[in-house]
Amino acid sequence: MEPPIRVRVGKWPDSSNLVPWRMAVLHLDPAEVVTDNRPLFDEMQRRCLLCNSRDRCKHDLSTDPQDSRWKVYCANREPLYHLSQGGTREKD
């Protein structure tokens, strides 16, 4: 079960966004995702900025970005999986 997302005081607009970093590790182009499905990208950014596991994620990306342990705590695991399988376009 996914932990609830809670606002982290003092972490919002100055926090770095980890979504493009995670996408790069997964060989995804954030600019392409923005072009193909801006609402999805915006939602992923929102989830990331509100996530309670940002410090853990940043640490994991910095130390061993290929390790899959992020899938346990990442609120964006499902859309990232979908994107990594070739799905970027918004459904009609």
Residue pairs with C-beta under 8 A, 6 or more apart in sequence:
2 75
3 52
3 53
3 73
5 47
5 50
5 51
5 52
5 75
6 50
6 52
7 50
8 50
8 52
8 54
11 49
11 54
12 49
15 49
15 54
16 58
17 45
17 48
17 49
18 48
18 54
18 57
18 58
18 61
19 30
19 41
19 44
19 45
19 48
19 76
20 30
21 61
22 57
22 61
22 70
22 74
22 76
22 80
23 29
23 30
23 33
23 80
23 83
24 30
25 61
25 65
25 66
26 80
26 83
26 84
27 84
28 80
28 83
28 84
30 41
32 88
33 40
33 41
33 83
33 88
34 41
36 88
36 89
36 90
37 88
37 89
37 90
39 90
40 79
40 90
43 79
44 76
44 79
44 80
47 75
47 76
48 54
48 75
48 76
50 75
51 57
51 74
51 75
53 73
53 74
56 73
57 70
57 73
57 74
60 67
60 69
60 70
61 70
70 77
71 77
74 80
